[in-house]
Amino acid sequence: MTESKNQASLLPTIDLLGAAPLLGDAAAHARRAFDFVWATGSGMDVLGAALMPRARDLAGPSTFEPSVFARDLFIAELSRRCLPVTAEGRSRSIDHARLESVLAAPPRDPEVVAQRRAVLRDLAAEGGTRAAAEAFYARTRELRDALESRGASRDRAAEQLRRIEVLHALRRSVEALARGFEAADSALSDLSGWARDVEASDAFARLRDLLAWESGASTVELSMRVGADGTVRGVTLLARRDLAHPTGESALARLVRRFVRVLRGERWDERELLARLIDEVMEGLVDAAIATLRASLDLEPHLASLGLRDRARRFGLDACLPSIVTRSDAAGLHFEDLYNPFLLADAVAKETRPPVACDLSLGGSSPVAVVTGPNSGGKTRLLQSVGVAVLLGQGGFFVPARAAQIAWTPAIFASLAQPATHDAPEGRLGTELLRVREVFERARPGCLVLLDELCAGTNPSEAEELVRFVLAELGEVNASAIVTTHLLDVAQRLQSDPPTKQLAFRRVDLDGDERPTYRFADGVAESSLARRTAERLGVTRDALARIVRDRRERAEPEPRTLPNDLARRG
């Protein structure tokens, strides 16, 4: 909170993401960026960067390294496709790069995570807090739009109107933040109290006076006589009431001062006086404007998280704040009705059925699970779902599940199936093994490792040896891990002779017709259903023979002789 109502700085020391307050050089940089936007009507991207530094600078550096999971978990697509931001019924465009940086760098401090969760609880609770937050966000979007009106400064009158609109938008933003958060128990309540302090400041009183005077310098009361034909027969002025001028001067004093200016040869007029007053008023509220805009940016990840929950509930699914276990002896991963948010986004875009939710439970301090089953059975999607859920949950946001418990983890490593590239220095197996080596070079106790189709690029006998020592070393690191494989014989031998403790086995569940249900059960799959998959995709001996036969029948007959010019060349 501010120390005094008349204090020059109105920057609060509280926020909604647990970021370091804008003090010292950071505050000075933000003020310079704001002054530039105020003067030119452009440069909001520069101001945004000054208001919201990199997420890795929030509340100390994160222990997560995006380079080892962001590509495989599709964090960019998660931001753009799965986390819609709406306010007052309208979809809002946001800076997705900023949201990605927040998602990819969960705070290292559990207290910061708790602070974010408290904000989300307030927003998700009934009672109007979310409506108040959306109203505040919508007003600050109007403030951003008013600030960045490119080209307006070329015309003096238009530029003055732009700045007046900025002041109106700032007033509406502060007043929106000051109201509607009475039931909040989180940082929303503290920010609302700060906004009420701003309202009570002398600088804000001058803002109100200026806007009241600018909108109409006086009011009159009239008496009108109207004839039977509807025409006005006479008008009598009953009273005139001047509004307070922001300089504090009376109308007569201003008239005398204007006469003195004429005698002195001065040429400035009331428009120039207004321009000076506008700058003076904004000078006293720069910090309030900066804090209001930053609070709006802080609110975006929370609104995006609510957007995931809203979308899920429309399809009969849900999203929740998970229970986060920090004690190593009580860790594990437990999900009820876990689903893949990318599949949910596809269902929205294509108007198809929602993804099938599944339950997953892995107990112990460092569980390692081997998942088997047919292609297109949901194994890779399961890894994505778990990785995204843990990342969002440890960031303090909703996870795509009806209920969840996750273990506090210092890092996530993901190596999911990726298409080959033309510049890959190694083949598929070599590339995969390099990724596995990187995991062990950076792994620490408690980290989460997700490996898709481990050692699929070599023969089964060699693969079994590789899989065994990878699983054994994951156990030595005390990492939690989920590994998928098509090597069913290998998985069955691992089940009989596990290379590490707490090794669990999950398989794709099948229905009575041996079709994947996209849920998972205990044990090892008995068949990869390669024949059934080939039949579904039309890759059988009969189907391929029919394709070849049809192509031959449709093909044009080959010429019996070469054309003359080709024959001569021969």
RODO-2510 file (C-alpha; in nm, 4 decimals, decimal comma):
residues 570
     n   res          X          Y          Z
     1     m     0,0000     0,0000     0,0000
     2     t     0,1047     0,3632    -0,0400
     3     e     0,2491     0,5387     0,2607
     4     s     0,0504     0,8565     0,2077
     5     k    -0,2414     0,9733    -0,0013
     6     n    -0,0295     1,2559    -0,1355
     7     q     0,2779     1,0452    -0,1997
     8     a     0,4337     1,0939    -0,5439
     9     s     0,4676     0,7179    -0,6065
    10     l     0,1464     0,5161    -0,6300
    11     l     0,3123     0,1840    -0,7154
    12     p     0,1859    -0,1039    -0,4983
    13     t     0,4098    -0,3808    -0,3677
    14     i     0,1473    -0,6480    -0,4374
    15     d     0,0467    -0,8290    -0,7548
    16     l    -0,1434    -1,1348    -0,8773
    17     l     0,1440    -1,3553    -1,0014
    18     g     0,3964    -1,3260    -0,7217
    19     a     0,6306    -1,1064    -0,9235
    20     a     0,8934    -0,8802    -0,7771
    21     p     0,7506    -0,5260    -0,7338
    22     l     0,8492    -0,2541    -0,9781
    23     l     1,1044    -0,0666    -0,7721
    24     g     1,4261     0,1196    -0,8451
    25     d     1,5559     0,0793    -1,1996
    26     a     1,2590    -0,1382    -1,3008
    27     a     1,0145     0,1341    -1,1982
    28     a     1,2198     0,4020    -1,3737
    29     h     1,2271     0,1923    -1,6928
    30     a     0,8498     0,1438    -1,6782
    31     r     0,7956     0,5194    -1,6316
    32     r     1,0136     0,6016    -1,9307
    33     a     0,8241     0,3497    -2,1430
    34     f     0,4909     0,4927    -2,0300
    35     d     0,6034     0,8502    -2,1015
    36     f     0,6954     0,7434    -2,4548
    37     v     0,3533     0,5861    -2,5183
    38     w     0,1771     0,8863    -2,3637
    39     a     0,3712     1,1245    -2,5867
    40     t     0,3569     0,9297    -2,9149
    41     g     0,0517     0,7046    -2,9048
    42     s     0,2663     0,4003    -2,9880
    43     g     0,5050     0,1548    -2,8241
    44     m     0,2696    -0,0548    -2,6103
    45     d     0,4865    -0,3593    -2,6799
    46     v     0,7815    -0,1825    -2,5150
    47     l     0,5653    -0,0781    -2,2224
    48     g     0,4273    -0,4308    -2,1878
    49     a     0,7793    -0,5737    -2,1689
    50     a     0,8679    -0,3177    -1,9012
    51     l     0,5558    -0,3973    -1,6991
    52     m     0,5873    -0,7763    -1,7212
    53     p     0,9487    -0,8922    -1,7201
    54     r     1,0341    -1,2449    -1,8225
    55     a     0,8487    -1,5036    -1,6166
    56     r     1,1828    -1,6519    -1,5150
    57     d     1,2471    -1,3283    -1,3246
    58     l     0,9236    -1,3601    -1,1293
    59     a     0,9801    -1,4381    -0,7627
    60     g     1,3278    -1,5725    -0,8350
    61     p     1,4380    -1,7969    -1,1217
    62     s     1,2337    -2,1082    -1,1963
    63     t     1,3975    -2,4499    -1,1678
    64     f     1,2241    -2,5599    -1,4905
    65     e     1,4158    -2,5614    -1,8203
    66     p     1,1717    -2,5142    -2,1120
    67     s     1,4264    -2,6536    -2,3595
    68     v     1,3691    -3,0090    -2,2275
    69     f     0,9885    -3,0122    -2,2361
    70     a     0,8332    -2,7094    -2,4114
    71     r     0,8554    -2,8516    -2,7638
    72     d     0,7282    -3,1980    -2,6742
    73     l     0,4420    -3,0649    -2,4608
    74     f     0,3552    -2,8021    -2,7264
    75     i     0,3496    -2,5106    -2,4828
    76     a     0,3014    -2,2565    -2,7636
    77     e    -0,0048    -2,4443    -2,8912
    78     l    -0,1294    -2,4839    -2,5337
    79     s    -0,1335    -2,1072    -2,4937
    80     r    -0,2935    -2,0325    -2,8300
    81     r    -0,5460    -2,3138    -2,8591
    82     c    -0,6340    -2,4383    -2,5116
    83     l    -0,6461    -2,1341    -2,2831
    84     p    -0,8988    -1,8815    -2,4186
    85     v    -0,9297    -1,5447    -2,2455
    86     t    -1,2745    -1,3884    -2,2293
    87     a    -1,4063    -1,0850    -2,0429
    88     e    -1,7637    -0,9592    -2,0289
    89     g    -1,8673    -1,2171    -2,2862
    90     r    -1,6036    -1,1218    -2,5440
    91     s    -1,3017    -1,3203    -2,6560
    92     r    -0,9826    -1,1195    -2,5988
    93     s    -0,6566    -1,1399    -2,7909
    94     i    -0,3482    -1,1500    -2,5697
    95     d     0,0287    -1,1595    -2,5964
    96     h     0,0724    -1,5363    -2,6133
    97     a     0,4508    -1,5140    -2,5838
    98     r     0,4055    -1,3646    -2,2367
    99     l     0,1571    -1,6351    -2,1374
   100     e     0,3931    -1,9061    -2,2669
   101     s     0,6740    -1,7669    -2,0528
   102     v     0,4504    -1,7816    -1,7449
   103     l     0,3376    -2,1383    -1,8194
   104     a     0,6894    -2,2668    -1,8887
   105     a     0,8418    -2,1279    -1,5681
   106     p     0,6486    -2,2431    -1,2597
   107     p     0,7642    -2,0562    -0,9473
   108     r     1,0288    -2,2195    -0,7354
   109     d     0,8619    -2,0820    -0,4201
   110     p     0,5534    -2,2760    -0,3007
   111     e     0,4242    -1,9568    -0,1387
   112     v     0,3978    -1,7916    -0,4807
   113     v     0,2040    -2,0922    -0,6116
   114     a    -0,0286    -2,0640    -0,3110
   115     q    -0,0821    -1,6950    -0,3866
   116     r    -0,1851    -1,7714    -0,7462
   117     r    -0,4171    -2,0498    -0,6339
   118     a    -0,5837    -1,8132    -0,3873
   119     v    -0,6542    -1,5663    -0,6696
   120     l    -0,8071    -1,8432    -0,8820
   121     r    -1,0222    -1,9618    -0,5924
   122     d    -1,1607    -1,6111    -0,5522
   123     l    -1,2306    -1,5826    -0,9241
   124     a    -1,3929    -1,9257    -0,9426
   125     a    -1,6139    -1,8758    -0,6381
   126     e    -1,9692    -1,7556    -0,6731
   127     g    -2,0443    -1,4029    -0,5610
   128     g    -1,9395    -1,1687    -0,8374
   129     t    -1,5619    -1,1548    -0,7925
   130     r    -1,5020    -1,2901    -1,1426
   131     a    -1,7485    -1,0407    -1,2900
   132     a    -1,5629    -0,7587    -1,1136
   133     a    -1,2272    -0,8892    -1,2389
   134     e    -1,3543    -0,9127    -1,5960
   135     a    -1,4956    -0,5602    -1,5737
   136     f    -1,1588    -0,4320    -1,4528
   137     y    -0,9788    -0,6224    -1,7288
   138     a    -1,2144    -0,4840    -1,9947
   139     r    -1,1614    -0,1268    -1,8702
   140     t    -0,7835    -0,1666    -1,8786
   141     r    -0,8068    -0,3001    -2,2338
   142     e    -0,9840     0,0275    -2,3154
   143     l    -0,6969     0,2087    -2,1450
   144     r    -0,4442     0,0195    -2,3586
   145     d    -0,6397     0,0989    -2,6747
   146     a    -0,6624     0,4669    -2,5824
   147     l    -0,2905     0,4865    -2,5109
   148     e    -0,1915     0,3291    -2,8406
   149     s    -0,3753     0,5333    -3,1050
   150     r    -0,1127     0,5534    -3,3745
   151     g    -0,1040     0,8666    -3,5844
   152     a    -0,3274     1,0745    -3,3599
   153     s    -0,0360     1,2974    -3,2545
   154     r    -0,0096     1,4436    -3,6054
   155     d    -0,3218     1,6500    -3,5308
   156     r    -0,3145     1,8685    -3,2206
   157     a    -0,6886     1,8503    -3,1529
   158     a    -0,7000     1,4736    -3,2108
   159     e    -0,3987     1,4239    -2,9849
   160     q    -0,5666     1,6215    -2,7091
   161     l    -0,8803     1,4106    -2,7457
   162     r    -0,6663     1,0940    -2,7256
   163     r    -0,5083     1,2052    -2,4011
   164     i    -0,8442     1,3031    -2,2543
   165     e    -0,9739     0,9566    -2,3424
   166     v    -0,6674     0,8014    -2,1755
   167     l    -0,7532     0,9907    -1,8566
   168     h    -1,1177     0,8801    -1,8767
   169     a    -1,0056     0,5184    -1,9283
   170     l    -0,7606     0,5401    -1,6383
   171     r    -1,0347     0,6706    -1,4111
   172     r    -1,2701     0,3896    -1,5142
   173     s    -0,9940     0,1295    -1,4612
   174     v    -0,9077     0,2460    -1,1106
   175     e    -1,2737     0,2723    -1,0119
   176     a    -1,3420    -0,0779    -1,1486
   177     l    -1,0541    -0,2226    -0,9455
   178     a    -1,1772    -0,0451    -0,6326
   179     r    -1,5218    -0,2098    -0,6458
   180     g    -1,6564    -0,5646    -0,6397
   181     f    -1,3789    -0,7462    -0,4505
   182     e    -1,5240    -0,7261    -0,1002
   183     a    -1,5562    -1,1062    -0,0788
   184     a    -1,2013    -1,1754    -0,1998
   185     d    -0,9406    -1,3213     0,0366
   186     s    -0,6456    -1,3109    -0,2033
   187     a    -0,4221    -1,0440    -0,3507
   188     l    -0,7314    -0,9218    -0,5375
   189     s    -0,8520    -0,7736    -0,2105
   190     d    -0,5182    -0,6011    -0,1483
   191     l    -0,5103    -0,4549    -0,4994
   192     s    -0,8658    -0,3336    -0,4573
   193     g    -0,7665    -0,1592    -0,1343
   194     w    -0,4754     0,0029    -0,3180
   195     a    -0,7178     0,1299    -0,5850
   196     r    -0,9340     0,2868    -0,3139
   197     d    -0,6238     0,4623    -0,1797
   198     v    -0,5589     0,5983    -0,5286
   199     e    -0,9197     0,7220    -0,5474
   200     a    -0,8656     0,9097    -0,2210
   201     s    -0,5418     1,0761    -0,3372
   202     d    -0,5104     1,4424    -0,4339
   203     a    -0,3835     1,3390    -0,7774
   204     f    -0,7056     1,1480    -0,8470
   205     a    -0,9163     1,4378    -0,7183
   206     r    -0,7464     1,6626    -0,9745
   207     l    -0,8225     1,4013    -1,2400
   208     r    -1,1929     1,4092    -1,1503
   209     d    -1,1999     1,7907    -1,1524
   210     l    -1,0275     1,8116    -1,4892
   211     l    -1,2582     1,5578    -1,6545
   212     a    -1,5688     1,7229    -1,5067
   213     w    -1,4623     2,0646    -1,6368
   214     e    -1,3564     1,9298    -1,9769
   215     s    -1,6898     1,7590    -2,0303
   216     g    -1,8845     2,0851    -1,9734
   217     a    -1,7682     2,4104    -1,8150
   218     s    -2,1169     2,5173    -1,6998
   219     t    -2,4863     2,4254    -1,6868
   220     v    -2,7977     2,6458    -1,7380
   221     e    -3,1650     2,6232    -1,6470
   222     l    -3,4132     2,7486    -1,9117
   223     s    -3,7856     2,8312    -1,9201
   224     m    -3,9457     2,7820    -2,2631
   225     r    -4,2834     2,9077    -2,3993
   226     v    -4,4255     2,6808    -2,6703
   227     g    -4,7180     2,7840    -2,8908
   228     a    -5,0098     2,5699    -3,0062
   229     d    -4,8301     2,5079    -3,3340
   230     g    -4,5344     2,3599    -3,1459
   231     t    -4,2978     2,6496    -3,2135
   232     v    -4,0858     2,8112    -2,9442
   233     r    -4,2283     3,1559    -2,8580
   234     g    -3,9710     3,2548    -2,5978
   235     v    -3,6792     3,1408    -2,3827
   236     t    -3,5863     3,2782    -2,0411
   237     l    -3,2536     3,2053    -1,8668
   238     l    -3,3347     3,1245    -1,5076
   239     a    -2,9921     3,0344    -1,3684
   240     r    -2,6353     2,9568    -1,4657
   241     r    -2,4039     2,7374    -1,2595
   242     d    -2,0294     2,7132    -1,3379
   243     l    -1,8446     2,3918    -1,2615
   244     a    -1,5215     2,4264    -1,0688
   245     h    -1,2290     2,5041    -1,3003
   246     p    -0,9331     2,2648    -1,2407
   247     t    -0,7082     2,5662    -1,1758
   248     g    -0,9344     2,6721    -0,8881
   249     e    -0,9968     3,0131    -1,0525
   250     s    -1,3380     3,1742    -1,0936
   251     a    -1,4740     3,2707    -1,4348
   252     l    -1,4096     3,6396    -1,3588
   253     a    -1,0475     3,5719    -1,2584
   254     r    -0,9902     3,3776    -1,5788
   255     l    -1,1402     3,6649    -1,7829
   256     v    -0,9092     3,9201    -1,6138
   257     r    -0,6083     3,6945    -1,6666
   258     r    -0,6940     3,6546    -2,0342
   259     f    -0,7179     4,0365    -2,0717
   260     v    -0,3764     4,0730    -1,9056
   261     r    -0,2308     3,8136    -2,1463
   262     v    -0,3588     4,0132    -2,4436
   263     l    -0,1983     4,3331    -2,3097
   264     r     0,1307     4,1438    -2,2660
   265     g     0,1167     4,0008    -2,6159
   266     e     0,0823     3,6392    -2,5013
   267     r    -0,0881     3,4132    -2,7563
   268     w    -0,1726     3,0907    -2,5702
   269     d    -0,5385     3,0112    -2,5210
   270     e    -0,7643     2,7855    -2,3150
   271     r    -0,6776     2,4867    -2,5375
   272     e    -0,3112     2,5201    -2,4513
   273     l    -0,4028     2,5644    -2,0862
   274     l    -0,6023     2,2410    -2,1042
   275     a    -0,3096     2,0582    -2,2659
   276     r    -0,0822     2,1695    -1,9835
   277     l    -0,3348     2,0638    -1,7235
   278     i    -0,3740     1,7229    -1,8870
   279     d     0,0009     1,6618    -1,8697
   280     e     0,0166     1,7802    -1,5090
   281     v    -0,2666     1,5517    -1,4026
   282     m    -0,1134     1,2497    -1,5763
   283     e     0,2258     1,3269    -1,4244
   284     g     0,0722     1,2755    -1,0817
   285     l    -0,0875     0,9445    -1,1868
   286     v     0,1838     0,7765    -1,3963
   287     d     0,2573     0,5215    -1,1253
   288     a    -0,1135     0,4487    -1,0808
   289     a    -0,1478     0,3921    -1,4563
   290     i     0,1564     0,1616    -1,4590
   291     a     0,0255    -0,0411    -1,1648
   292     t    -0,3222    -0,0678    -1,3181
   293     l    -0,1864    -0,1922    -1,6504
   294     r     0,0425    -0,4417    -1,4813
   295     a    -0,2423    -0,5782    -1,2710
   296     s    -0,4350    -0,6316    -1,5937
   297     l    -0,1456    -0,8296    -1,7451
   298     d    -0,1110    -1,0293    -1,4223
   299     l    -0,4778    -1,1185    -1,4491
   300     e    -0,4518    -1,2690    -1,8000
   301     p    -0,3067    -1,6109    -1,6991
   302     h    -0,5817    -1,6480    -1,4388
   303     l    -0,8529    -1,5633    -1,6924
   304     a    -0,6921    -1,8093    -1,9372
   305     s    -0,7048    -2,0813    -1,6712
   306     l    -1,0714    -2,0064    -1,6112
   307     g    -1,1200    -2,0311    -1,9882
   308     l    -0,9919    -2,3901    -1,9815
   309     r    -1,2378    -2,4780    -1,7052
   310     d    -1,5290    -2,3058    -1,8830
   311     r    -1,4577    -2,4955    -2,2036
   312     a    -1,4254    -2,8288    -2,0211
   313     r    -1,7558    -2,7843    -1,8382
   314     r    -1,9380    -2,7177    -2,1637
   315     f    -1,8353    -3,0685    -2,2696
   316     g    -1,9187    -3,2390    -1,9410
   317     l    -1,5565    -3,2372    -1,8203
   318     d    -1,3961    -3,0210    -1,5523
   319     a    -1,0740    -2,8573    -1,4344
   320     c    -0,9457    -2,8275    -1,0799
   321     l    -0,6718    -2,6959    -0,8562
   322     p    -0,4746    -3,0083    -0,7647
   323     s    -0,3547    -3,1104    -0,4244
   324     i     0,0236    -3,0557    -0,4290
   325     v     0,2237    -3,2866    -0,2045
   326     t     0,5666    -3,1628    -0,1017
   327     r     0,6628    -3,4468     0,1341
   328     s     0,8790    -3,6998    -0,0488
   329     d     0,7276    -3,9975     0,1331
   330     a     0,3722    -3,9119     0,0292
   331     a     0,4175    -3,8177    -0,3331
   332     g     0,2686    -3,9752    -0,6420
   333     l     0,0391    -3,8868    -0,9304
   334     h    -0,3367    -3,9298    -0,9036
   335     f    -0,5926    -3,8047    -1,1546
   336     e    -0,9673    -3,8495    -1,1856
   337     d    -1,1162    -3,7819    -1,5300
   338     l    -0,7894    -3,6604    -1,6764
   339     y    -0,8183    -3,5466    -2,0395
   340     n    -0,5992    -3,3975    -2,3079
   341     p    -0,6592    -3,0205    -2,3537
   342     f    -0,5404    -3,0338    -2,7161
   343     l    -0,8110    -3,2895    -2,7985
   344     l    -1,0611    -3,0674    -2,6204
   345     a    -0,9514    -2,7745    -2,8385
   346     d    -0,9971    -2,9953    -3,1465
   347     a    -1,3485    -3,0834    -3,0303
   348     v    -1,4315    -2,7127    -3,0018
   349     a    -1,2834    -2,6254    -3,3410
   350     k    -1,4331    -2,9207    -3,5292
   351     e    -1,7558    -2,9469    -3,3269
   352     t    -1,6908    -3,3122    -3,2544
   353     r    -1,7182    -3,5275    -2,9432
   354     p    -1,5032    -3,4355    -2,6417
   355     p    -1,1981    -3,6450    -2,5492
   356     v    -1,2450    -3,9494    -2,3297
   357     a    -1,1337    -3,8824    -1,9729
   358     c    -0,9379    -4,1445    -1,7803
   359     d    -0,8188    -4,2142    -1,4279
   360     l    -0,4512    -4,2631    -1,3475
   361     s    -0,2995    -4,3419    -1,0105
   362     l     0,0701    -4,3953    -0,9410
   363     g     0,1608    -4,4066    -0,5729
   364     g     0,4884    -4,3857    -0,3890
   365     s     0,7612    -4,1263    -0,3580
   366     s     0,9106    -4,1881    -0,7044
   367     p     0,6811    -4,4119    -0,9101
   368     v     0,7911    -4,5415    -1,2506
   369     a     0,5214    -4,6691    -1,4851
   370     v     0,5465    -4,8619    -1,8131
   371     v     0,2465    -4,8101    -2,0422
   372     t     0,1716    -5,0555    -2,3239
   373     g    -0,0998    -5,0863    -2,5841
   374     p    -0,1822    -5,0494    -2,9527
   375     n    -0,1147    -4,7526    -3,1756
   376     s    -0,3843    -4,4842    -3,1550
   377     g    -0,4740    -4,6160    -2,8117
   378     g    -0,3933    -4,2891    -2,6344
   379     k    -0,0477    -4,3568    -2,4879
   380     t     0,1217    -4,0451    -2,6273
   381     r    -0,1837    -3,8346    -2,5470
   382     l    -0,1662    -3,9656    -2,1896
   383     l     0,1937    -3,8450    -2,1567
   384     q     0,0927    -3,5032    -2,2919
   385     s    -0,1991    -3,4844    -2,0509
   386     v     0,0134    -3,5718    -1,7476
   387     g     0,2931    -3,3329    -1,8462
   388     v     0,0567    -3,0419    -1,9070
   389     a    -0,1362    -3,1157    -1,5868
   390     v     0,1778    -3,1167    -1,3705
   391     l     0,3104    -2,8023    -1,5404
   392     l    -0,0166    -2,6114    -1,4949
   393     g    -0,0711    -2,7406    -1,1438
   394     q     0,2729    -2,6401    -1,0208
   395     g     0,2266    -2,3033    -1,1881
   396     g    -0,0743    -2,2427    -0,9639
   397     f    -0,3415    -2,2913    -1,2325
   398     f    -0,6269    -2,5312    -1,3087
   399     v    -0,5336    -2,8762    -1,4432
   400     p    -0,7398    -3,0719    -1,6996
   401     a    -0,8984    -3,3180    -1,4566
   402     r    -1,1953    -3,3389    -1,2214
   403     a    -0,9658    -3,4081    -0,9254
   404     a    -0,5894    -3,4439    -0,8979
   405     q    -0,2927    -3,4856    -0,6685
   406     i     0,0591    -3,4152    -0,7907
   407     a     0,3987    -3,4224    -0,6276
   408     w     0,6048    -3,1049    -0,6096
   409     t     0,8683    -3,1440    -0,8783
   410     p     1,1771    -2,9366    -0,9595
   411     a     1,1707    -3,0209    -1,3312
   412     i     0,9918    -3,1949    -1,6179
   413     f     1,1683    -3,3828    -1,8981
   414     a     0,9590    -3,4905    -2,1967
   415     s     1,0669    -3,6904    -2,5000
   416     l     0,7573    -3,7682    -2,7043
   417     a     0,7341    -3,9081    -3,0554
   418     q     0,8555    -3,6440    -3,3005
   419     p     0,8886    -3,6551    -3,6812
   420     a     1,2374    -3,6914    -3,8208
   421     t     1,4086    -3,3790    -3,9531
   422     h     1,6374    -3,3401    -4,2516
   423     d     1,9226    -3,2017    -4,0410
   424     a     1,9140    -3,4550    -3,7561
   425     p     2,2765    -3,5551    -3,6780
   426     e     2,1691    -3,9030    -3,5621
   427     g     1,9085    -4,1574    -3,6628
   428     r     1,5952    -4,2161    -3,4608
   429     l     1,7616    -4,4310    -3,1964
   430     g     2,0660    -4,2056    -3,1679
   431     t     1,8506    -3,8948    -3,1330
   432     e     1,6393    -4,0628    -2,8674
   433     l     1,9423    -4,1815    -2,6703
   434     l     2,0893    -3,8313    -2,6763
   435     r     1,7633    -3,7058    -2,5257
   436     v     1,7794    -3,9777    -2,2593
   437     r     2,1376    -3,8797    -2,1789
   438     e     2,0268    -3,5175    -2,1402
   439     v     1,7639    -3,6310    -1,8911
   440     f     2,0248    -3,7964    -1,6689
   441     e     2,2659    -3,5053    -1,7028
   442     r     2,0031    -3,2692    -1,5612
   443     a     1,7780    -3,4988    -1,3569
   444     r     1,7435    -3,4451    -0,9858
   445     p     1,5377    -3,6226    -0,7183
   446     g     1,1660    -3,5691    -0,7587
   447     c     1,1683    -3,4672    -1,1250
   448     l     0,9082    -3,5980    -1,3702
   449     v     1,0280    -3,7854    -1,6808
   450     l     0,8003    -3,8678    -1,9773
   451     l     0,9482    -4,0990    -2,2433
   452     d     0,7437    -4,2082    -2,5440
   453     e     0,8276    -4,5317    -2,7287
   454     l     1,1573    -4,5824    -2,5488
   455     c     1,4167    -4,7587    -2,7641
   456     a     1,1736    -4,8193    -3,0503
   457     g     1,4524    -4,7579    -3,3015
   458     t     1,6442    -5,0809    -3,2379
   459     n     1,5814    -5,4579    -3,2286
   460     p     1,3956    -5,6067    -2,9275
   461     s     1,6974    -5,7861    -2,7748
   462     e     1,9076    -5,4701    -2,7621
   463     a     1,6059    -5,2615    -2,6630
   464     e     1,5404    -5,4720    -2,3542
   465     e     1,8888    -5,4101    -2,2202
   466     l     1,8552    -5,0349    -2,2823
   467     v     1,5090    -5,0161    -2,1274
   468     r     1,6243    -5,2064    -1,8188
   469     f     1,9155    -4,9803    -1,7346
   470     v     1,7162    -4,6617    -1,8134
   471     l     1,4383    -4,7687    -1,5754
   472     a     1,6916    -4,8776    -1,3138
   473     e     1,8754    -4,5454    -1,3255
   474     l     1,5475    -4,3516    -1,3068
   475     g     1,4853    -4,5398    -0,9846
   476     e     1,8339    -4,4471    -0,8603
   477     v     1,7671    -4,0779    -0,9341
   478     n     1,4370    -4,1051    -0,7424
   479     a     1,2533    -3,9605    -1,0417
   480     s     0,8876    -4,0148    -1,1211
   481     a     0,8519    -4,1441    -1,4757
   482     i     0,5999    -4,2683    -1,7299
   483     v     0,7438    -4,4679    -2,0207
   484     t     0,5501    -4,6073    -2,3164
   485     t     0,6607    -4,8991    -2,5362
   486     h     0,5356    -5,1319    -2,8099
   487     l     0,7760    -5,4063    -2,7037
   488     l     0,5214    -5,6246    -2,5267
   489     d     0,7523    -5,9223    -2,4682
   490     v     1,0052    -5,6902    -2,3105
   491     a     0,7367    -5,5339    -2,0910
   492     q     0,6176    -5,8748    -1,9738
   493     r     0,9709    -5,9786    -1,8758
   494     l     1,0155    -5,6461    -1,6964
   495     q     0,6975    -5,7160    -1,5041
   496     s     0,8320    -6,0586    -1,3997
   497     d     1,1767    -5,9245    -1,3131
   498     p     1,1509    -5,5487    -1,2416
   499     p     1,4798    -5,3543    -1,2554
   500     t     1,3660    -5,1018    -0,9932
   501     k     1,1246    -5,0695    -0,7027
   502     q     0,7807    -4,9100    -0,7417
   503     l     0,7655    -5,0166    -1,1075
   504     a     0,4009    -5,0125    -1,2212
   505     f     0,2449    -5,1347    -1,5447
   506     r    -0,0535    -4,9834    -1,7213
   507     r    -0,2112    -5,0928    -2,0470
   508     v    -0,4605    -4,9429    -2,2877
   509     d    -0,8029    -5,0765    -2,1943
   510     l    -0,9977    -5,2457    -2,4750
   511     d    -1,3694    -5,3040    -2,5182
   512     g    -1,5364    -5,6332    -2,6122
   513     d    -1,4488    -5,5806    -2,9796
   514     e    -1,0818    -5,5159    -2,8940
   515     r    -1,1085    -5,1469    -2,9666
   516     p    -0,9276    -4,8930    -2,7465
   517     t    -1,1451    -4,7204    -2,4872
   518     y    -0,8742    -4,4544    -2,4298
   519     r    -0,8674    -4,5550    -2,0649
   520     f    -0,5978    -4,7481    -1,8828
   521     a    -0,5927    -5,0575    -1,6637
   522     d    -0,3300    -5,2458    -1,4635
   523     g    -0,0982    -5,4877    -1,6410
   524     v     0,0771    -5,5366    -1,9747
   525     a    -0,1055    -5,5419    -2,3093
   526     e    -0,1277    -5,8863    -2,4697
   527     s    -0,1277    -5,7607    -2,8278
   528     s    -0,0413    -5,4425    -3,0125
   529     l    -0,3417    -5,5105    -3,2401
   530     a    -0,1259    -5,4383    -3,5420
   531     r    -0,3507    -5,6480    -3,7661
   532     r    -0,6649    -5,4671    -3,6478
   533     t    -0,4958    -5,1295    -3,6955
   534     a    -0,3882    -5,2324    -4,0471
   535     e    -0,7442    -5,3377    -4,1249
   536     r    -0,8813    -5,0094    -3,9956
   537     l    -0,6393    -4,8153    -4,2141
   538     g    -0,6873    -5,0406    -4,5166
   539     v    -0,3354    -5,1851    -4,5157
   540     t    -0,3973    -5,5584    -4,5680
   541     r    -0,2758    -5,8001    -4,8371
   542     d    -0,6164    -5,8041    -5,0088
   543     a    -0,6566    -5,4252    -4,9859
   544     l    -0,3107    -5,3546    -5,1291
   545     a    -0,3577    -5,6126    -5,4062
   546     r    -0,6871    -5,4463    -5,4995
   547     i    -0,5180    -5,1063    -5,5163
   548     v    -0,2457    -5,2406    -5,7472
   549     r    -0,5029    -5,4144    -5,9698
   550     d    -0,7205    -5,1033    -5,9965
   551     r    -0,4232    -4,8847    -6,0853
   552     r    -0,3247    -5,1252    -6,3625
   553     e    -0,6738    -5,1241    -6,5066
   554     r    -0,6933    -4,7453    -6,5047
   555     a    -0,3430    -4,6965    -6,6424
   556     e    -0,3038    -4,5862    -7,0071
   557     p    -0,1470    -4,8534    -7,2374
   558     e     0,2242    -4,8101    -7,2782
   559     p     0,3395    -4,7183    -7,6355
   560     r     0,4691    -5,0181    -7,8349
   561     t     0,7292    -4,8064    -8,0161
   562     l     0,9297    -4,5013    -7,9203
   563     p     0,8468    -4,1655    -8,0808
   564     n     1,0665    -4,0862    -8,3829
   565     d     1,2695    -3,8164    -8,2082
   566     l     1,3476    -4,0423    -7,9112
   567     a     1,4248    -4,3329    -8,1436
   568     r     1,6752    -4,1184    -8,3339
   569     r     1,8422    -4,0139    -8,0040
   570     g     1,8683    -4,3792    -7,9067
***
